[in-house]
Amino acid sequence: MAPPAARLLVLDAALKRAHVGVIAGEQVLAAREGAPETGLADLLPVWAADCLAEAGQPAAGLDGIAVTIGPGSFTGLRASLALAQGISLAAGIPVHGVTVGEAMAAMLPDLARKLWVVTAARRGRVFLERDGVAAAFDDADLPSPDGPVALAGDRAAEAAARLAARGHDVLLTGLRACAIGGIATALRRRLAAGLAPRPAQPLYVDPPEARLPAGGLRPPPRP
C-alpha cells in the first residue's frame, strides 16, 4: 500500500491532453503536459525521463506508478500503459491503474451530488463513467439521471445542455481533464479504503476498430 506521502510517477494519456509527473504526497515535483497530434508514444518516455531527472528521483526509488486506464483513446492508453509496465518491470516497483472518473472525482471532493464524467469517444459518441461503471453512448442517447447530477469531462458541456433540456437538475463543473494530483489522490484514497488496486490494464469500452477479413486470415507461407 502506498503511504500518504508516497513518491509516485503519474502517467496519463487517456484523453486528448497527456500528463506525466512525479509527485510526493500532494507536492508535484516535476510535470509535463501537452496534446501532441502525433508521436505520443515517443514523447511520453522523454517526459518521464525529464520529470524523474528534474525531481532528482531515480525510478527504482519511487513507491510506485499511477497510470490512467481509461475510458479513453486507444492510442494514448496503449502508449502510457506500455510505458508504465516497462518502467515497473525495469525498476521493480508496483504500477496501479486509476480510471478517468476516479481521478476527476478526487479533484471534486466537495460535491453533494453524483458525478458523471463524460468524455469524447470515436464516431461522435461519448464515454460516460458513473458509479464506477463506464459505457459508450450516442450523444442523443445519454441515460437520464435518477436525481441531481454534476458533470465533468471534455464533453460535459454538451451533455449538460442535453440533460438540462430534458428537465434534469444538472451542475456543470469546470473540470474538463485529469491532473497529476487528482490521479495520485484517487490511488491513495482507493488504497486507504482497503480496496484492491486496479490492474494497469486498459479499460476499453468500445471494441477495437480493426476487423478480421471476411474470409479470415491467410495461412502462413509454407517453408
Phi and psi in degrees as GROMACS dihedral restraints (atoms count N, CA, C in turn):
[ dihedral_restraints ]
;  ai    aj    ak    al  type     phi  dphi    fc
    3     4     5     6     1   -73.7    20    10
    4     5     6     7     1   127.5    20    10
    6     7     8     9     1   -67.6    20    10
    7     8     9    10     1   162.8    20    10
    9    10    11    12     1   -55.4    20    10
   10    11    12    13     1   -33.5    20    10
   12    13    14    15     1   -97.4    20    10
   13    14    15    16     1    23.7    20    10
   15    16    17    18     1   -58.2    20    10
   16    17    18    19     1   144.0    20    10
   18    19    20    21     1   -92.3    20    10
   19    20    21    22     1   119.9    20    10
   21    22    23    24     1  -126.3    20    10
   22    23    24    25     1   143.8    20    10
   24    25    26    27     1   -92.0    20    10
   25    26    27    28     1   126.9    20    10
   27    28    29    30     1  -112.7    20    10
   28    29    30    31     1   129.1    20    10
   30    31    32    33     1  -125.7    20    10
   31    32    33    34     1   132.1    20    10
   33    34    35    36     1  -146.3    20    10
   34    35    36    37     1   114.9    20    10
   36    37    38    39     1  -138.5    20    10
   37    38    39    40     1    30.4    20    10
   39    40    41    42     1   -73.7    20    10
   40    41    42    43     1   -36.0    20    10
   42    43    44    45     1  -108.6    20    10
   43    44    45    46     1  -172.3    20    10
   45    46    47    48     1   -62.6    20    10
   46    47    48    49     1   -39.5    20    10
   48    49    50    51     1   -94.9    20    10
   49    50    51    52     1   123.4    20    10
   51    52    53    54     1   -96.3    20    10
   52    53    54    55     1   151.6    20    10
   54    55    56    57     1  -136.2    20    10
   55    56    57    58     1   141.2    20    10
   57    58    59    60     1  -138.1    20    10
   58    59    60    61     1   137.9    20    10
   60    61    62    63     1  -164.0    20    10
   61    62    63    64     1   165.5    20    10
   63    64    65    66     1  -116.8    20    10
   64    65    66    67     1   129.0    20    10
   66    67    68    69     1  -131.2    20    10
   67    68    69    70     1   142.1    20    10
   69    70    71    72     1  -122.5    20    10
   70    71    72    73     1   109.9    20    10
   72    73    74    75     1    64.6    20    10
   73    74    75    76     1  -118.1    20    10
   75    76    77    78     1  -105.5    20    10
   76    77    78    79     1     4.9    20    10
   78    79    80    81     1   -97.3    20    10
   79    80    81    82     1   118.8    20    10
   81    82    83    84     1   -80.1    20    10
   82    83    84    85     1   116.7    20    10
   84    85    86    87     1   -85.8    20    10
   85    86    87    88     1   -29.8    20    10
   87    88    89    90     1  -162.2    20    10
   88    89    90    91     1   147.8    20    10
   90    91    92    93     1  -154.9    20    10
   91    92    93    94     1   150.3    20    10
   93    94    95    96     1  -137.7    20    10
   94    95    96    97     1   147.0    20    10
   96    97    98    99     1  -154.8    20    10
   97    98    99   100     1   157.2    20    10
   99   100   101   102     1   174.5    20    10
  100   101   102   103     1   172.5    20    10
  102   103   104   105     1  -128.2    20    10
  103   104   105   106     1    68.3    20    10
  105   106   107   108     1   -67.0    20    10
  106   107   108   109     1   139.4    20    10
  108   109   110   111     1   -73.4    20    10
  109   110   111   112     1   -32.7    20    10
  111   112   113   114     1  -141.5    20    10
  112   113   114   115     1   165.8    20    10
  114   115   116   117     1    77.0    20    10
  115   116   117   118     1    18.8    20    10
  117   118   119   120     1   -61.0    20    10
  118   119   120   121     1   -42.3    20    10
  120   121   122   123     1   -61.9    20    10
  121   122   123   124     1   -29.9    20    10
  123   124   125   126     1   -82.6    20    10
  124   125   126   127     1   -30.2    20    10
  126   127   128   129     1   -77.4    20    10
  127   128   129   130     1   -37.8    20    10
  129   130   131   132     1   -58.1    20    10
  130   131   132   133     1   -45.6    20    10
  132   133   134   135     1   -62.3    20    10
  133   134   135   136     1   -34.3    20    10
  135   136   137   138     1   -65.6    20    10
  136   137   138   139     1   -45.9    20    10
  138   139   140   141     1   -59.9    20    10
  139   140   141   142     1   -43.7    20    10
  141   142   143   144     1   -62.1    20    10
  142   143   144   145     1   -45.1    20    10
  144   145   146   147     1   -63.4    20    10
  145   146   147   148     1   -41.3    20    10
  147   148   149   150     1   -63.1    20    10
  148   149   150   151     1   -43.2    20    10
  150   151   152   153     1   -65.7    20    10
  151   152   153   154     1   -42.8    20    10
  153   154   155   156     1   -62.9    20    10
  154   155   156   157     1   -41.4    20    10
  156   157   158   159     1   -67.0    20    10
  157   158   159   160     1   -43.5    20    10
  159   160   161   162     1   -63.9    20    10
  160   161   162   163     1   -37.0    20    10
  162   163   164   165     1   -80.2    20    10
  163   164   165   166     1    -7.6    20    10
  165   166   167   168     1    63.3    20    10
  166   167   168   169     1    37.2    20    10
  168   169   170   171     1  -126.9    20    10
  169   170   171   172     1   107.6    20    10
  171   172   173   174     1   -67.1    20    10
  172   173   174   175     1   147.2    20    10
  174   175   176   177     1   -57.8    20    10
  175   176   177   178     1   -37.1    20    10
  177   178   179   180     1   -66.6    20    10
  178   179   180   181     1   -18.0    20    10
  180   181   182   183     1   -92.0    20    10
  181   182   183   184     1    -0.9    20    10
  183   184   185   186     1   -74.7    20    10
  184   185   186   187     1   157.1    20    10
  186   187   188   189     1   -83.7    20    10
  187   188   189   190     1   -17.9    20    10
  189   190   191   192     1   166.9    20    10
  190   191   192   193     1  -176.1    20    10
  192   193   194   195     1  -126.0    20    10
  193   194   195   196     1   134.8    20    10
  195   196   197   198     1  -113.1    20    10
  196   197   198   199     1   125.9    20    10
  198   199   200   201     1  -134.7    20    10
  199   200   201   202     1   135.5    20    10
  201   202   203   204     1   -71.6    20    10
  202   203   204   205     1   140.3    20    10
  204   205   206   207     1  -113.6    20    10
  205   206   207   208     1     2.0    20    10
  207   208   209   210     1   118.1    20    10
  208   209   210   211     1  -171.6    20    10
  210   211   212   213     1   -68.4    20    10
  211   212   213   214     1   155.8    20    10
  213   214   215   216     1   170.9    20    10
  214   215   216   217     1  -155.1    20    10
  216   217   218   219     1   -69.2    20    10
  217   218   219   220     1   131.2    20    10
  219   220   221   222     1   -57.1    20    10
  220   221   222   223     1   -47.9    20    10
  222   223   224   225     1   -62.6    20    10
  223   224   225   226     1   -47.5    20    10
  225   226   227   228     1   -64.6    20    10
  226   227   228   229     1   -42.8    20    10
  228   229   230   231     1   -65.3    20    10
  229   230   231   232     1   -42.7    20    10
  231   232   233   234     1   -59.8    20    10
  232   233   234   235     1   -44.6    20    10
  234   235   236   237     1   -66.8    20    10
  235   236   237   238     1   -47.6    20    10
  237   238   239   240     1   -71.5    20    10
  238   239   240   241     1   -37.8    20    10
  240   241   242   243     1   -71.6    20    10
  241   242   243   244     1   -37.4    20    10
  243   244   245   246     1   -63.3    20    10
  244   245   246   247     1   -41.1    20    10
  246   247   248   249     1   -64.9    20    10
  247   248   249   250     1   -45.3    20    10
  249   250   251   252     1   -59.6    20    10
  250   251   252   253     1   -44.6    20    10
  252   253   254   255     1   -65.8    20    10
  253   254   255   256     1   -38.1    20    10
  255   256   257   258     1   -65.6    20    10
  256   257   258   259     1   -45.0    20    10
  258   259   260   261     1   -65.7    20    10
  259   260   261   262     1   -40.7    20    10
  261   262   263   264     1   -58.2    20    10
  262   263   264   265     1   -45.4    20    10
  264   265   266   267     1   -67.4    20    10
  265   266   267   268     1   -44.0    20    10
  267   268   269   270     1   -69.4    20    10
  268   269   270   271     1   -37.6    20    10
  270   271   272   273     1   -93.9    20    10
  271   272   273   274     1   -11.9    20    10
  273   274   275   276     1    69.7    20    10
  274   275   276   277     1    38.1    20    10
  276   277   278   279     1  -123.5    20    10
  277   278   279   280     1   154.4    20    10
  279   280   281   282     1   -75.0    20    10
  280   281   282   283     1   153.8    20    10
  282   283   284   285     1  -126.2    20    10
  283   284   285   286     1   134.4    20    10
  285   286   287   288     1  -125.7    20    10
  286   287   288   289     1   143.6    20    10
  288   289   290   291     1   -91.9    20    10
  289   290   291   292     1   147.1    20    10
  291   292   293   294     1  -135.1    20    10
  292   293   294   295     1   130.8    20    10
  294   295   296   297     1   -78.3    20    10
  295   296   297   298     1   158.8    20    10
  297   298   299   300     1   -59.4    20    10
  298   299   300   301     1   -41.6    20    10
  300   301   302   303     1   -63.2    20    10
  301   302   303   304     1   -40.8    20    10
  303   304   305   306     1   -61.8    20    10
  304   305   306   307     1   -43.1    20    10
  306   307   308   309     1   -64.1    20    10
  307   308   309   310     1   -43.5    20    10
  309   310   311   312     1   -69.8    20    10
  310   311   312   313     1   -36.1    20    10
  312   313   314   315     1   -62.1    20    10
  313   314   315   316     1   -37.2    20    10
  315   316   317   318     1   -66.9    20    10
  316   317   318   319     1   -22.4    20    10
  318   319   320   321     1   -88.4    20    10
  319   320   321   322     1    -5.9    20    10
  321   322   323   324     1  -129.0    20    10
  322   323   324   325     1    62.8    20    10
  324   325   326   327     1   -71.9    20    10
  325   326   327   328     1   -16.2    20    10
  327   328   329   330     1  -102.7    20    10
  328   329   330   331     1    13.2    20    10
  330   331   332   333     1   -65.2    20    10
  331   332   333   334     1   138.1    20    10
  333   334   335   336     1  -105.6    20    10
  334   335   336   337     1    22.3    20    10
  336   337   338   339     1  -147.3    20    10
  337   338   339   340     1   167.1    20    10
  339   340   341   342     1   -64.4    20    10
  340   341   342   343     1   149.3    20    10
  342   343   344   345     1  -108.1    20    10
  343   344   345   346     1   128.6    20    10
  345   346   347   348     1  -109.5    20    10
  346   347   348   349     1   128.3    20    10
  348   349   350   351     1  -107.0    20    10
  349   350   351   352     1   118.7    20    10
  351   352   353   354     1  -117.1    20    10
  352   353   354   355     1   119.1    20    10
  354   355   356   357     1  -131.2    20    10
  355   356   357   358     1   162.2    20    10
  357   358   359   360     1   -71.5    20    10
  358   359   360   361     1   136.3    20    10
  360   361   362   363     1  -117.6    20    10
  361   362   363   364     1  -175.0    20    10
  363   364   365   366     1   -80.4    20    10
  364   365   366   367     1   162.0    20    10
  366   367   368   369     1    57.0    20    10
  367   368   369   370     1    37.7    20    10
  369   370   371   372     1    73.0    20    10
  370   371   372   373     1    12.8    20    10
  372   373   374   375     1   -96.5    20    10
  373   374   375   376     1   177.3    20    10
  375   376   377   378     1  -131.7    20    10
  376   377   378   379     1   151.5    20    10
  378   379   380   381     1   -93.2    20    10
  379   380   381   382     1   135.6    20    10
  381   382   383   384     1  -120.4    20    10
  382   383   384   385     1   119.0    20    10
  384   385   386   387     1  -110.7    20    10
  385   386   387   388     1   120.6    20    10
  387   388   389   390     1  -148.8    20    10
  388   389   390   391     1   141.4    20    10
  390   391   392   393     1    51.5    20    10
  391   392   393   394     1    34.4    20    10
  393   394   395   396     1    79.0    20    10
  394   395   396   397     1     7.1    20    10
  396   397   398   399     1  -122.9    20    10
  397   398   399   400     1   137.3    20    10
  399   400   401   402     1  -114.0    20    10
  400   401   402   403     1   142.4    20    10
  402   403   404   405     1  -150.2    20    10
  403   404   405   406     1   162.9    20    10
  405   406   407   408     1  -110.0    20    10
  406   407   408   409     1   141.4    20    10
  408   409   410   411     1  -139.6    20    10
  409   410   411   412     1   153.1    20    10
  411   412   413   414     1   -68.7    20    10
  412   413   414   415     1   151.0    20    10
  414   415   416   417     1   -50.8    20    10
  415   416   417   418     1   -45.0    20    10
  417   418   419   420     1   -77.3    20    10
  418   419   420   421     1    -8.7    20    10
  420   421   422   423     1  -109.3    20    10
  421   422   423   424     1    20.4    20    10
  423   424   425   426     1   -57.9    20    10
  424   425   426   427     1   138.0    20    10
  426   427   428   429     1   -68.7    20    10
  427   428   429   430     1   164.0    20    10
  429   430   431   432     1   -91.9    20    10
  430   431   432   433     1   132.6    20    10
  432   433   434   435     1   -69.6    20    10
  433   434   435   436     1   155.9    20    10
  435   436   437   438     1   -94.2    20    10
  436   437   438   439     1    13.1    20    10
  438   439   440   441     1   179.0    20    10
  439   440   441   442     1  -170.1    20    10
  441   442   443   444     1   -58.0    20    10
  442   443   444   445     1   141.5    20    10
  444   445   446   447     1  -142.0    20    10
  445   446   447   448     1   146.2    20    10
  447   448   449   450     1  -107.9    20    10
  448   449   450   451     1   145.6    20    10
  450   451   452   453     1  -120.4    20    10
  451   452   453   454     1   139.4    20    10
  453   454   455   456     1  -139.5    20    10
  454   455   456   457     1   166.6    20    10
  456   457   458   459     1   113.5    20    10
  457   458   459   460     1   167.8    20    10
  459   460   461   462     1   -74.6    20    10
  460   461   462   463     1    -9.0    20    10
  462   463   464   465     1  -118.4    20    10
  463   464   465   466     1    20.6    20    10
  465   466   467   468     1   -67.6    20    10
  466   467   468   469     1   -37.7    20    10
  468   469   470   471     1   -62.2    20    10
  469   470   471   472     1   -46.5    20    10
  471   472   473   474     1   -64.0    20    10
  472   473   474   475     1   -42.1    20    10
  474   475   476   477     1   -65.4    20    10
  475   476   477   478     1   -40.5    20    10
  477   478   479   480     1   -62.0    20    10
  478   479   480   481     1   -40.8    20    10
  480   481   482   483     1   -63.8    20    10
  481   482   483   484     1   -42.2    20    10
  483   484   485   486     1   -64.2    20    10
  484   485   486   487     1   -45.1    20    10
  486   487   488   489     1   -68.2    20    10
  487   488   489   490     1   -39.1    20    10
  489   490   491   492     1   -63.8    20    10
  490   491   492   493     1   -36.6    20    10
  492   493   494   495     1   -65.0    20    10
  493   494   495   496     1   -23.6    20    10
  495   496   497   498     1   -86.7    20    10
  496   497   498   499     1    -1.1    20    10
  498   499   500   501     1    94.0    20    10
  499   500   501   502     1    13.1    20    10
  501   502   503   504     1   -84.9    20    10
  502   503   504   505     1   152.6    20    10
  504   505   506   507     1   -81.9    20    10
  505   506   507   508     1   103.2    20    10
  507   508   509   510     1  -122.6    20    10
  508   509   510   511     1   132.3    20    10
  510   511   512   513     1  -111.8    20    10
  511   512   513   514     1   116.7    20    10
  513   514   515   516     1   -89.1    20    10
  514   515   516   517     1   113.4    20    10
  516   517   518   519     1   -79.9    20    10
  517   518   519   520     1   169.7    20    10
  519   520   521   522     1   -90.5    20    10
  520   521   522   523     1     7.2    20    10
  522   523   524   525     1   -89.2    20    10
  523   524   525   526     1   120.5    20    10
  525   526   527   528     1  -115.6    20    10
  526   527   528   529     1   -19.0    20    10
  528   529   530   531     1  -145.3    20    10
  529   530   531   532     1   162.9    20    10
  531   532   533   534     1   -71.8    20    10
  532   533   534   535     1   165.2    20    10
  534   535   536   537     1  -138.8    20    10
  535   536   537   538     1   157.8    20    10
  537   538   539   540     1   -56.4    20    10
  538   539   540   541     1   -45.7    20    10
  540   541   542   543     1   -62.5    20    10
  541   542   543   544     1   -39.4    20    10
  543   544   545   546     1   -66.3    20    10
  544   545   546   547     1   -39.0    20    10
  546   547   548   549     1   -64.7    20    10
  547   548   549   550     1   -45.9    20    10
  549   550   551   552     1   -64.4    20    10
  550   551   552   553     1   -41.6    20    10
  552   553   554   555     1   -63.7    20    10
  553   554   555   556     1   -41.0    20    10
  555   556   557   558     1   -60.5    20    10
  556   557   558   559     1   -41.4    20    10
  558   559   560   561     1   -65.3    20    10
  559   560   561   562     1   -46.1    20    10
  561   562   563   564     1   -60.8    20    10
  562   563   564   565     1   -41.3    20    10
  564   565   566   567     1   -64.4    20    10
  565   566   567   568     1   -41.5    20    10
  567   568   569   570     1   -62.9    20    10
  568   569   570   571     1   -45.5    20    10
  570   571   572   573     1   -68.9    20    10
  571   572   573   574     1   -38.4    20    10
  573   574   575   576     1   -65.2    20    10
  574   575   576   577     1   -28.9    20    10
  576   577   578   579     1   -80.1    20    10
  577   578   579   580     1    -0.3    20    10
  579   580   581   582     1    79.7    20    10
  580   581   582   583     1    13.8    20    10
  582   583   584   585     1   -83.7    20    10
  583   584   585   586     1   147.2    20    10
  585   586   587   588     1   -65.2    20    10
  586   587   588   589     1   138.0    20    10
  588   589   590   591     1   -63.3    20    10
  589   590   591   592     1   146.3    20    10
  591   592   593   594     1   -73.6    20    10
  592   593   594   595     1   140.1    20    10
  594   595   596   597     1   -67.2    20    10
  595   596   597   598     1   151.7    20    10
  597   598   599   600     1   -83.2    20    10
  598   599   600   601     1    67.0    20    10
  600   601   602   603     1  -125.2    20    10
  601   602   603   604     1   144.1    20    10
  603   604   605   606     1   -64.9    20    10
  604   605   606   607     1   135.8    20    10
  606   607   608   609     1   -91.4    20    10
  607   608   609   610     1    78.2    20    10
  609   610   611   612     1   -80.3    20    10
  610   611   612   613     1   124.8    20    10
  612   613   614   615     1   -98.1    20    10
  613   614   615   616     1   -45.8    20    10
  615   616   617   618     1   -84.8    20    10
  616   617   618   619     1   148.9    20    10
  618   619   620   621     1   -70.6    20    10
  619   620   621   622     1   156.7    20    10
  621   622   623   624     1   -63.9    20    10
  622   623   624   625     1   149.9    20    10
  624   625   626   627     1   -74.0    20    10
  625   626   627   628     1   -23.9    20    10
  627   628   629   630     1   -64.9    20    10
  628   629   630   631     1   137.0    20    10
  630   631   632   633     1  -128.7    20    10
  631   632   633   634     1   147.1    20    10
  633   634   635   636     1   -70.7    20    10
  634   635   636   637     1   147.3    20    10
  636   637   638   639     1   -58.0    20    10
  637   638   639   640     1   151.2    20    10
  639   640   641   642     1   -57.5    20    10
  640   641   642   643     1   -34.2    20    10
  642   643   644   645     1   -90.4    20    10
  643   644   645   646     1     8.5    20    10
  645   646   647   648     1    83.5    20    10
  646   647   648   649     1   176.4    20    10
  648   649   650   651     1   -78.0    20    10
  649   650   651   652     1   147.8    20    10
  651   652   653   654     1   -71.2    20    10
  652   653   654   655     1   145.3    20    10
  654   655   656   657     1   -66.9    20    10
  655   656   657   658     1   152.4    20    10
  657   658   659   660     1   -63.7    20    10
  658   659   660   661     1   150.8    20    10
  660   661   662   663     1   -63.9    20    10
  661   662   663   664     1   148.1    20    10
  663   664   665   666     1   -76.0    20    10
  664   665   666   667     1   142.0    20    10
